[in-house]
Amino acid sequence: EAQVTQNPRYLITVTGKKLTVTCSQNMNHEYMSWYRQDPGLGLRQIYYSMNVEVTDKGDVPEGYKVSRKEKRNFPLILESPSPNQTSLYFCASMSWTSGDSYEQYFGPGTRLTVT
Amino acid sequence: RKEVEQDPGPFNVPEGATVAFNCTYSNSASQSFFWYRQDCRKEPKLLMSVYSSGNEDGRFTAQLNRASQYISLLIRDSKLSDSATYLCVVNRFQGAQKLVFGQGTRLTINP
């Protein structure tokens, strides 16, 4: 079964305490991405990766880091979380098969609260 | 101005009604277009792609007007299970494929 998994699903932490949200996909997709979703703002891309060891900033990368050492994993790292990073985070993987045809799967989301 | 704009709603309609959502996008380099559905506290899921000729999937019809940079979604004979947030999504190439999401339109179908 095609799947994107994220852990943890829920996390409450304090300002400044480093954390990592893991993301893993089993579809051998090259492209993976992290989004955050906030009320009234929709989904905004944080970082994306086009392949192993290839990552780039999305629209809101400040305060986040990522790595892509293996194709299946794309962890999101918050070195020093702050309250404005309280949000719902989604990892996604996708592939374009041809033209407009593509497949994309989102992980179940991680609800992060930073106090 | 947001690159993809939708009316956030909420829309509250009775079961069986026809509902129409509209979306506009500002980047003329946008290549492909989609509607996603997101249930409360869940991940977005692809509902349907939107093609220039218009396309239909059961009770759902999607239309694209490239000249006006406008996308629409029509839901006929709405069901209680259609209650969700509908996201308009645009894909463009900017060094890499990039999906841009609208903020979503919340729909509640009432019995």
Interface residues (C-beta under 8 A of the other chain):
Chain A: Y31 S33 Y35 G40 L41 G42 L43 R44 Q45 Y48 M50 D56 L88 F90 M94 W96 D100 S101 Y102 Q104 F106 G107 P108 G109 R111
Chain B: V4 P8 Q31 S32 R41 K42 E43 P44 K45 L46 S49 Y51 L87 N91 G95 A96 Q97 K98 L99 F101 G102 Q103 G104
